[in-house]
Each structure stands twice: as C-alpha cells, then as structure tokens.
C-alpha cells in the first residue's frame, strides 16, 4: 500500500493579489502612471500551495479566508482549479481577506497591503498536524508549536525566513533550525543572520545547523550543501525577461521540495528550482505563475542552446510522460491605451 500522507503541509496568511506591470518607472507622489498590464489571483501562502500542487503533489493548506468576494474567489481557485486540500482551512465571518497591490518594476516589486491579523493563529488552524512527508514553513522570531509537533511526526521541515524589519537579525531565530531538514533563505537574509559577508560563507555556517542548506542569489542563481549525501552545488540563474517577480522564491521552494521528494541529486534539485522560479517571473502574480510540469515540459521542448541542453539534460528522464493540460495563469487585462483628452 502506498504512502497516503500529504506530500506537502502548509499554513500561513493568504492574500488576494492585484499585480500591475509595465510601469516603465516607479511612480512618484502626485503622479499618475498607466500600466501596460494587470493580473489578479491568490497570493501569500497560496503561492507555495499552487506551486506544489501543480507538480501533482498531495498538498494540504491550513489558512483563513474572509467571508467576502476575495476569499470566495481564492477558495474556488485553490480547491476547484488547483486541487489543494483545504480541509484544515476556515472561513472567518466578518473578517476581510487581505488585499495586496504589487507594483512590478524591473527585477523587483513594491507591495501595498490592506488587511488585519486573522482571527485564527497557525497553531489553532493546525492543532495536532497530520503526519505529512514535508512541510514548507516560514520561521519567525516566535516559534510555532505546530512545527515541533510536525517534526515529531516524522515530517521533514523545509523552512525559509523573511526580512527582519527591526534589522536586528537575531541569531536566536536560527535555533529553530534544529527542527528542520532544510533551510532556504536568500543571500541577504543568510548573510545577515550568520554575520557573514558572502553567500558562500553564510552557506558554510548554515550547513552546520541543518542537514540541507540552500542560499538563493536572485539573478546569480543558488548554492546548496546536502550534509546527508556530502553534495555541494552551485548553479546559475536563467537569463529571462522579468515581468513580475512576485512569488518567485515560493516557486523555488516548492520546486526544490518536489525534486527532493523524487530523490534527485542535489545539483538536479537546485537547477530544477532555479528553472521553475525563472519561468514563473514571466507571468503575472505569484501562485498562478507557477509553471508546474506542463510549464517545465513546454520550456524543455523549446531549448536549443547546447549548454542548456547539457545542463538540463536530466529533465529527459525526470519529466512525466504526460505533463498534463496547459495551466491557467492569472487573469490579465490587455494593454491600457493612452488617455485621450
């Protein structure tokens, strides 16, 4: 009998994302800018859930939906379109789903969010978490009780971390890595928490604290160490035109987990995650930009560059025979015409 546990367990805050692209330049106070495009869809923790589910992983999400249009829309997309298990999620009466407006410009974006803290905590949503193969978590200064319970259940914890607004970067946060199988910060976060000056030095420090350490470097790719196998990998990013970078880090994390569940060598896991993140930035939004098997397969069929064919040759054996149908992306408006007076 097969393993019936969820492949991926998730909890966190969900947002309705409205993404504006093609700004040309960042707006200034008092100025009106017409954008060339706009997309909308679920965001926040939904980025990880959709990215994982699009690889056919049994994905369970515990989150809170508001009893409003945005909550209903996001629930429908996640459950009906993306087939994410929402049995641990709740709809909160009288609470509004947080809404984020993302202004995508160049290789980054600025975010403006309206919302309040949800009425249910992560620990309340999870309770005694179901045994799962992996959990993707966002560690914060205050430890979440459910993470320790999940680790005790045999769940492999894959963790990331966010920007510290206090800029204290307390190393106490790294104590939580004792519960984790893998840690995947970006280079800025990794260097700040380890008090080091390079991504490589930060990776060395982190590899002493967690079995699998990964440091992402944006346009410079990613580096990783797997102490369980003795592997080291350093891979470059793909050269792609960036439309919207929202959620690229989440796509990276979910893709790394998918490849890890497949038992792939470290370099293949890292290249796969870098590729998926690179493909995601070509579309609007975070969650619905995730490429899934279909997007990876579509890209592989178009690659002619000999160097890329060699570097990603492993995909010929890793891609499923049937990558599935084309994936829906975020609803997008056509370009906005110049205002006529």
Buried (B, 14 or more C-beta within 10 A) or exposed (E): EEEEBBBBBBBBBBBBBBBBBBBEEEBEEEEEBEBBBBBBBBBBBBBBBBBBBBBBBBBBBBBBBBEBEBBBBBBEBBBEBBEBBBEBBBBBEEBBBBBBBBBBBEEEBEBEBEBEEBEBBBBBBBEEBBBBBBBBBBBEEEEBEBBBBBBEBEBBBBBBBEEBEEEEBEEEBBEBBEBBBBBBBBBBBBBBBBEBEEBBBBBBBBBEBBBBBBBBBBEEBBBBBBEEEEBEBBBEBBEBEBBBBBBBBBBBBBBBBBBBBEEBBBBBBBBBBBBBBBBBBBBBBBBBBBBBBBBBBBBBEEBEEEEBEEBBEBBEEBBEEEBEEEBEBBEBEEEEEEEEE
